Amino acid sequence: MKAVVVTDFGTEPEFVDLPTPEPGAGEVLVRIHAAGVNPFDWKVTDGALKDSVTHDFPLVMGSDAAGVVERTGPGVTRFRPGDRVYGQFMRLPQGQGSYAEYTVAEQDGKIAHIPQALPFTLAAALPTASVTAYQAVQATRLERGHTLLINGASGGVGQSAIQFAARFGARVLATGTPEVADHLGDLGAHTVIDFTQGPTHEQVAAAHPDGIDAVLDLVTPTGGDISPMAGLLRPGGTLISTNHATHPDALAARGIRGVNFSNSPTVETLTTLAELAAIGELRVRIDAEVPLADAPALIAKARAGHATGKTVIVP
Ligand SMILES: NC(=O)c1ccc[n+]([C@@H]2O[C@H](COP(=O)([O-])OP(=O)(O)OC[C@H]3O[C@@H](n4cnc5c(N)ncnc54)[C@H](OP(=O)(O)O)[C@@H]3O)[C@@H](O)[C@H]2O)c1
């Protein structure tokens, strides 16, 4: 099968031929129709998890995908050949991922069925970004009328988070450039803050001198200074970081709840999101559909940022 791999941490991705993996007991072989691209994909190949998980090389890049079950291993009861499925397929110890024609998943892992009405490209764009958005917004414990800042709202996680927060009845402040402001407003943002025109925290503080209820920070990197975001919160507020940049103990002393968030897909969450997307209640903008052979060049470009939606690889 064709696949995009790295041969070690930090090496350039390569488009290669690999043996098609075989499903073992309790596993399914999935023919991938579309793979979703996330910043996590290159953070992992750069070595983000090298001290905590074994990696097998050559390592197929990527996590998110949607496709069709081709074959099942012994003992598989949840899936049958021909089922349309999607989810997270990154298996670092086995060297397996989603930027490939085929991949293997555990039946009790992070995959679920998708409705017939949901295109593979849209399904592949959901797992990491929209599960993160869904669970992170839940973690903010928003109530109707609360004000939430989403810092980094113009990307994959942010666009879904705007929709979930707006559905809670929150007033959503979303960062974005003028090019995407109408789109973010359409998704449910109350105010769009142009972060290129001045520091976001200064603009929010000026408009909300009494503070806001929650911040979902998708921008501050691990080890970065998140205190300007924390400074926007009133006592009792919540600061969520998707890059593990918060210091919950220090924030607790100020009456603020800090959460270093990691997404954790379940069959129930994946099923809910697939159903919402299939009926248009969760909208995901696809920036680009790229052939698998072009994925190495795509990754180099995606690393530079400026996502205004999701990119999908089509084998
Ligand atoms: N912990 C978890 O479970 C988890 C799960 C998913 C994602 N994440 C992390 O969360 C972050 C966001 O993920 P994503 O998939 O949404 O990434 P993405 O699609 O690349 O979007 C990031 C967005 O942030 C914008 N941005 C960059 N700098 C900004 C700034 N200073 N102020 C405001 N906006 C800014 C970018 O716009 P420009 O590039 O145009 O500036 C881009 O639109 C990534 O770091 C990712 O690794 C963590």
PDBQT file of the ligand as one rigid body, heavy atoms in Angstrom, charges set to zero:
ROOT
HETATM    1  N1  LIG A 401      -4.714  18.501  23.746  1.00  0.00    +0.000 N 
HETATM    2  C1  LIG A 401      -5.482  18.053  22.757  1.00  0.00    +0.000 C 
HETATM    3  O1  LIG A 401      -6.213  17.071  22.926  1.00  0.00    +0.000 OA
HETATM    4  C2  LIG A 401      -5.475  18.784  21.443  1.00  0.00    +0.000 A 
HETATM    5  C3  LIG A 401      -6.360  18.362  20.445  1.00  0.00    +0.000 A 
HETATM    6  C4  LIG A 401      -6.410  19.117  19.251  1.00  0.00    +0.000 A 
HETATM    7  C5  LIG A 401      -5.551  20.202  19.072  1.00  0.00    +0.000 A 
HETATM    8  N2  LIG A 401      -4.667  20.518  20.047  1.00  0.00    +0.000 N 
HETATM    9  C6  LIG A 401      -3.779  21.679  19.872  1.00  0.00    +0.000 C 
HETATM   10  O2  LIG A 401      -4.607  22.843  19.840  1.00  0.00    +0.000 OA
HETATM   11  C7  LIG A 401      -4.064  23.806  18.933  1.00  0.00    +0.000 C 
HETATM   12  C8  LIG A 401      -5.109  24.176  17.880  1.00  0.00    +0.000 C 
HETATM   13  O3  LIG A 401      -5.390  23.041  17.080  1.00  0.00    +0.000 OA
HETATM   14  P1  LIG A 401      -6.127  23.218  15.673  1.00  0.00    +0.000 P 
HETATM   15  O4  LIG A 401      -6.283  21.861  15.120  1.00  0.00    +0.000 OA
HETATM   16  O5  LIG A 401      -7.296  24.102  15.796  1.00  0.00    +0.000 OA
HETATM   17  O6  LIG A 401      -4.988  24.007  14.858  1.00  0.00    +0.000 OA
HETATM   18  P2  LIG A 401      -5.131  24.830  13.491  1.00  0.00    +0.000 P 
HETATM   19  O7  LIG A 401      -6.250  24.247  12.671  1.00  0.00    +0.000 OA
HETATM   20  O8  LIG A 401      -3.760  24.902  12.918  1.00  0.00    +0.000 OA
HETATM   21  O9  LIG A 401      -5.635  26.276  13.964  1.00  0.00    +0.000 OA
HETATM   22  C9  LIG A 401      -4.877  27.143  14.744  1.00  0.00    +0.000 C 
HETATM   23  C10 LIG A 401      -5.463  28.531  14.502  1.00  0.00    +0.000 C 
HETATM   24  O10 LIG A 401      -4.922  29.431  15.461  1.00  0.00    +0.000 OA
HETATM   25  C11 LIG A 401      -4.649  30.649  14.790  1.00  0.00    +0.000 C 
HETATM   26  N3  LIG A 401      -3.631  31.423  15.516  1.00  0.00    +0.000 N 
HETATM   27  C12 LIG A 401      -2.290  31.263  15.485  1.00  0.00    +0.000 A 
HETATM   28  N4  LIG A 401      -1.704  32.182  16.282  1.00  0.00    +0.000 NA
HETATM   29  C13 LIG A 401      -2.697  32.927  16.822  1.00  0.00    +0.000 A 
HETATM   30  C14 LIG A 401      -2.733  34.000  17.718  1.00  0.00    +0.000 A 
HETATM   31  N5  LIG A 401      -1.610  34.511  18.247  1.00  0.00    +0.000 N 
HETATM   32  N6  LIG A 401      -3.923  34.501  18.076  1.00  0.00    +0.000 NA
HETATM   33  C15 LIG A 401      -5.077  33.992  17.575  1.00  0.00    +0.000 A 
HETATM   34  N7  LIG A 401      -5.114  32.976  16.696  1.00  0.00    +0.000 NA
HETATM   35  C16 LIG A 401      -3.937  32.443  16.329  1.00  0.00    +0.000 A 
HETATM   36  C17 LIG A 401      -4.170  30.206  13.435  1.00  0.00    +0.000 C 
HETATM   37  O11 LIG A 401      -4.259  31.269  12.503  1.00  0.00    +0.000 OA
HETATM   38  P3  LIG A 401      -2.916  31.827  11.766  1.00  0.00    +0.000 P 
HETATM   39  O12 LIG A 401      -1.990  30.667  11.562  1.00  0.00    +0.000 OA
HETATM   40  O13 LIG A 401      -3.454  32.439  10.514  1.00  0.00    +0.000 OA
HETATM   41  O14 LIG A 401      -2.307  32.833  12.678  1.00  0.00    +0.000 OA
HETATM   42  C18 LIG A 401      -5.124  29.075  13.122  1.00  0.00    +0.000 C 
HETATM   43  O15 LIG A 401      -6.306  29.534  12.488  1.00  0.00    +0.000 OA
HETATM   44  C19 LIG A 401      -2.805  23.145  18.333  1.00  0.00    +0.000 C 
HETATM   45  O16 LIG A 401      -1.684  23.586  19.060  1.00  0.00    +0.000 OA
HETATM   46  C20 LIG A 401      -3.037  21.650  18.553  1.00  0.00    +0.000 C 
HETATM   47  O17 LIG A 401      -1.840  20.914  18.609  1.00  0.00    +0.000 OA
HETATM   48  C21 LIG A 401      -4.604  19.840  21.211  1.00  0.00    +0.000 A 
ENDROOT
TORSDOF 0
